[in-house]
Amino acid sequence: IVFADKAMIPKVKERPLKTGAEFDLFFEKALKEPKIQTTFLQTTPLVLQMNAISSGKVIFETNPEFRADYQEYVMLRYADFEPLYSEFYKDRLGVKYV
């Protein structure tokens, strides 16, 4: 979940588990799909945000232009930090970062 209104982010941070569970239940009922798991992307690490936009699925949006701007923002930030992530994984974990 990505909020266009950034004023919502502190409210979500106050009670992330309850709010997240409410969203999950809402989408499970609305889409008749079990085990939908949502996350508030703006409160997660950049790597998770990139993973979500590259391999996740959009299930609802109100503003496609906002989503495109958000995805561009994440991809540009990720491109800046990707060399550091690669070096960290190689040095600390001995594995290649994918």
Salt bridges, closest charged atoms under 4 A:
GLU22 OE1 - ARG15 NH2 3.21
GLU61 OE1 - ARG67 NE 2.33
